[in-house]
């Protein structure tokens, strides 16, 4: 098995297991937290109003639904994700909302999309987990019409996103040392280096790539923070492996680690991200 195949298998297991179930359970919290990003992608989708959009790594569907509404009559947004639990949740909420969005359980690295069938590809933090990103983006390029576009949101570096690393940093002194990370391995910060992102997209056949920094203010309640800290991210996978005493000590340390972000009963932080864009041309004819 190649490194890319191993990485893909790990991501499949993760998002169809503990991580996928946690995102389903905490979908309302995450939707509130990341609402500004859904709005940003919905605004971008208005450039192809009435067209077809593929939303990659759609999770439980909040962004896909926002885009579908923005596309207006005649438009369609298709959400794709490797997580079956999240796709099943997305199907249910789309039905309840009465929004014309469609969802597929698919790995976009290998899924057989109809050629040139989309006007735009979007993603809210879903593209950093590809085992073979060049292969994935080449497959997506084939699914987009000539002149079609791309608008992705990805995290900038760990050093710029202290909130996203606060739990791990607070827990680290209590845990066994972790091996050094490969900065290009699938994960939240895999697209931190914009030069690497440009090289991936160029190798996959995308031209006219623009990468711009964006800082977004995010807010959650202190009550939400407890669920967020222990159920989402690396800590959620580590805690079940610890004995009860160490679990309690880690959770206490993590809660203290988030103190710099607490203010007036709320938790506030700035999300440091990239907007990665290929602007769509208007279809002719």
N, C-alpha and C positions, 0 to 999 in steps of 0.2 A: 504494500500500500504506500503510495506517495505521501509526502508531507501535506500536500493540498487535500488529498483524499482523507487523511487522518483528521485534519482540521475540520473538514466538512462533516465527518462523522461525529466529531465531538460537539459541533454546533447543533447538529440534528438531535443528539441525545439531550443536550442541555435545554433546548427550547421546546422539546416535546416532553420534558420531565419537569424538574423542580422550578426552573426559571419560567417556563411557559405557564405553569399552574399559578405561580405567584403573580405574574402579570395579569392573568384573568381575574384573580381574586382582588387585585389592587387597581383594576382598570379605572375606576372612578377617580381615585387619587391621582393616578398618572395623567388622566385626561385633564384634570384641573391644572396640574403642575405644568404640563406641556401645551396648554391651550394656545399660547402665543405662536408656537411653531405650526400648529394646525392652521391657524389663521394666515400665517405667512405663505404656506403652501397652497392654501385655497386661493389667495390673491394671485399667486403665480399661475394657477390653473386657468384663471380668467383670460389669460393670453390666448388660450385655445378653446374659448367658450363654444360649446356645442360639439367639441371633439371628444377623443378618447384618451384617457390617462391611465397609466399603470403605476400603482402605488406599491413600492417594493418594501418588504419588511413591515407590512401594514399592521401587524399585531392584532389588537382587538377591534380595530376599524375606525377609531375616532377621526383620524386624518382622512381616510378614504371617504367617509361620509361627508366631511366638510368640503372636500374637493368635488364630490358628486353634486352637492347642492350648488357650488360655485359654477359648475359647468353649464347649468341651466338645461332647458329643453333640448333634447336630441343628444346631449352629452352622456358619457358613461365613464365611471371610474372603476377599475378592477384592482382589488387589493390582493397581493400575493405574499405568502409567508410560509416558512418551513415548519411553523408550530401548528400542529393540528388543534390543540386546545384553544389557541387564540383565534384561529380561523373559525372554529365552531362557535365561539363567543361572538365573533364579528357577524356571522350569518344571523344569529338571533337578534342582535341589536339593530341590524339593518332592517329586518322584518318589522320590528317594533316601531322604528322611526319612520317607516314607509319611504325610505330614501332609495332611489334606483342605483344602488352600488352592488357590485358582484365580487365574490371572494373565491380564491382558489388556493388550495393547499399545494404549494409548489416551491421547489428550489430553483431560483431563477438562473443559477449557473448552468443548468441542464434542461430546463423546461422547454418543451417544443411550442413556442409561441408562433402564432401565424405571422408570416413576414409582413413588415411595414404596416402593422395593425394599430399602432398607437401614435398619437401626436406628441406625447410628453411622458417622460418617466419622472416620478417624484419619489422621495423617501425622507422620512423623519427618523434619523438615527438607525437606519436599517442596513446600510451598505458596508459597514466597517467589519462585518462578521463573515465575509466571503472567504472560503478556503482558497480559492483561486480567483482573485478579483479581476484579472485581465479576462479570463474566460467568462466570468459573469457579465462584465460590461460589454464584451463583444456580443454575447447572446442578446443582451438588451438592445444593443445598437441594431441588430437585425430585426428586432421587434418594432422598431420605430421607423416611421416613414421618412423619406428623404426630406431633409430640412426640419425634422422633428427635434424636440428639445429635451432638456434634462434640468431638473432642479433638485438638489440634494442638501440635506442638513447633516453635518457631521461635527463631532466634538473636536476642538483644538486640543492642545496638550494638557497633560496631567497637571503641570505647574500652574496653568491658568484656570483650572477647575477644582479648586480646593474643596468645595462642597462635595463633589463627586468622589473624592478620594478620602474624605474625612473619616468615614467608618473604618476603612482599611488601615489608615494611618494610626487611628486611636487603638485599634485592636492589635497591631503588629508587635508591640512590646510583650504581649501576653502569649504569643503564638510562636510556633517553630519558624525559623527563617524560611522565606519563600525563595525559590530560584529566580535569578534575574529574568525580566521579561524581554522578549523579542519585540521591539517597538512596532514591527510590521505584522506581528501575528494577529489573527482575528480577535477583535475585542473593541471595547468602547473607544480607545484612543488610537486605533490603527490608522486613521486618516489625519493624524495630527500634523504630519509633514506635507505641506501643500505641493512641494516639488514631487514627492512620491505619488501624490494623487494625480497630478498632471501627467506623469509618466505612465501610470496605469491606464488613464483614459485615452491617451494618445495611442498606446499599444493596442487598445481595444477598438480603435477606429473613430473616436470622437474628436472633433475639431472645434475650435472657437471656445475653449473652456475658460470660464472666468471663476476665480476663487476669491471671495471677499470675507473678511472677518465680520462677525456680528455678535454683539453682547446683548443678551436678553434677560431682563429681570424676572425671576421666578419666585413664587410664594406658595407656602403651604401652612397649614395649622400645626401647632406643636403636637396635637393629638395624632395627626397624620404622620409626623416625623417618626414616631416609634415604629409604626408599621413599615415605613419606608426603609428605615435603618436596618432592620433585622430580616426583612423578607426579600429585599431586592439587592442585586449586586453580589459581589464576591462573598460577603459575610454570610449571606443566606445559604451558601453551599458549605461553608466551613462550620457554622454553629452546630448542625446535627452530628458532627463527628466528635464533638467535645463532651466531656462529662458535665454533669449538672453544675458543679461548683465553678468550673472554668467558664461555662456558658454565662453564668450570672456575672462573673467578673468582666467578661468581654462586653456584655450588653451595657453594664454600668460605665465602662470606659468609653464605649461608643457614644452613649448619650452625652457624656461630658465633652466628647470631641466635637459635637455639633453646637456647643454653647456659643461660639462666636457668631453663629448665624441666627440666634434667637433674639427677637426684639418685639416687645409689646404684644406678646401672645402669638406671634407669627414667626415663621422661619423664612428668611429671605436670602437669596443668593443670586449671583450673576452667572448665567450659562455662557461660556466662551465657545463659540462655534464658528464653523465655516458654512457659507452658502456657496455651493458648487453648482455652476449653471452653464448650460449651453442654451442660448436663446432660440426658441422655435421660430422658423420662418412661417409666414402665412401660406396655407396650401393654395395652389393655383388651380384654376379650372373648376 
